[in-house]
Amino acid sequence: MSSPDHPAAKSSPTLGFMLKASAVLWIIWGLAHVAFGVFGLNGFMAGDAAGTMKAMAGGADPASLEVDYPAAVVALLNQHSWNLLWFGLFTTVGGIMIWRRSAVAVIMTAIVGGAADAGYFMFVDLGGFAAPPGPQMTWISAAAILLSMFVYIRSDRLKSL
């Protein structure tokens, strides 16, 4: 615990609020990705690859997605959906742990959620295939990372909160 004269101690209520805001953002991002993962797995495993792709790549020309997907491509799409599911579960738990002021959760959630969203940003957003709520999830994860890392640095790794 820092002394009452430490700058972080004087702003602890603000930093505490910022940390909780970050936790809520990660939980929103995580639950959305759990839903995307379950949606993808259900659609691809049910044999509706074209319909699932149209829903997941809403910014793409729907006619370009109306193809007969080879089994290997469907397997890779299932893997992608699985990754969305576990990223979402991980960041949801991370958000809960951040709410409880876990410094390790701040770092691990930023790494997993940030790396997952960086791939989305590079290949889907910048590729022009994004549709809501995809781009909004990128802003949510970026805000969660910035808020939690700011608090992490300012509060001597959360010990002063």
N, C-alpha and C positions, 0 to 999 in steps of 0.2 A: 504494500500500500504506500502511496506517495504521501509526502507531507502536505498539510493544508496550503502551504505556500507554492506548491508545484502547480504550474499552469494547467496541467491536465486535471488536477483535483478541483480547481475552481470552475472548470467547464464540464465537469462530469455529467451533470444532467443533460446537457446538449449532446455530449459524446454518447451517452447512454441511449438517448433518443435516436441518434444516427445509427447506432449499432442495431437497435431494434428495427429501424426502418430497413436496414440492409437484410436482416433476418427475414422480414416479411417479404421483401422482394425476391429473395432466394426461394422461399416457400412457394410463392406464386409461380416463379420460373420452373421450379422443380415439379410441381403438380401439373403444370401445363405440359411438360415434357413426358411425364408419366402417361398423361392422356394421349399425347401424340404417339408414344410408343405402343400403347395398347391398341389404339386405332389402327396403326400400321400393321401390327401383328395380326389383328383380326381380319383386316381387309386382304392382306397378302396371303395369309394361310387359308382364307375362304375362297381363293381363286379369283378375286377381283382386283388384280394388279393395276389395270388401267384406271378403274374408278378410284382406287386408293391413291394412285399417283396424281390424278387430277385434283384430288382434295389436298394432297400434301404439297404439290408444286403449283399452287393457285395462280402464280404469275406466268406460267408456261402456256403456250397455245394448246388448248385441250385436244385438238385434232392430232397434234404431234405425239400425244401420250396414248392414243387409241391404237395400240399395237399388241401383238401376241408376245408376251414377255417370256424369254427362255427360262427354264427352271433355275439355271445358275444365277440369272439376274434377280429372280424372285428370292432366291436364297440370300443374296447380298442385301436385298431390300428388307428381308426379315432380320438380318443381322443389324442393319441400320436402325430398324424399329426397336430391336432389343437394346441397342446402345442408347437410344432416346429414353427408353424405360429406365435403365439403370442410372444414367446421368440424372434423370429426374428424381429417382429415389434417393440417390446420394446427396443431391443438393437440397432436397426437402429435409432430410435428416440433418444436413449441415446447417440449414437455416434454423432448425430447432436448437442445435448446439450453439450457434452464434447468439441466439436469443439468450441463452444461458451463459454467455460471455466466454466461450471457448476460443482461445487464441489459435489452437490447432485447427479448429473448424473454419476459422476465417481464412487461413492459408489454403487448406485442402479444398474447400468449396470454391474458392477463387480459381484454383488450378483446374479442377475438374469442370466446373461450369464455364469458366472462361475459355478453356481450350475447346470444349464442345461448341460453344457459341462462336468462337473464332473461325472454326471450320465452316459453320453455317454462313457466317458473314462473307467469307472469302468466296465460297462456291455457289451459294444460293442468292444471297442479297446482291453481291456484285455481279453475279451471272444474270441478273434480271428475272429470276424465277420466283422471287419472294412475293407473298401476299399476306395480309394480316391473318393471324397475329404474329407471324414470324419476325418481321423487322422490330416489332414492339418488344419481343422477347430479348432481342439484342440490346436494346436500350435498358431494359430491366436488369439484365446481367451486368452490363457496364456500370450502371448506377449502384448496384449491390457491391460490386468489386470496389469501386471508388470510395463509397461510404465506409465500408468495413476496413479497407486498408488505411484510410485516413484516421479512423478511430484507433486501429491497431498501432499505428506509428505515434499518434499524439498521446496515447494513454499508456505508454510503456508496456505494450503488448497486453492491454486490457487489465493489467494489475491495479491500475489506479481508479478503475470504475467501481 
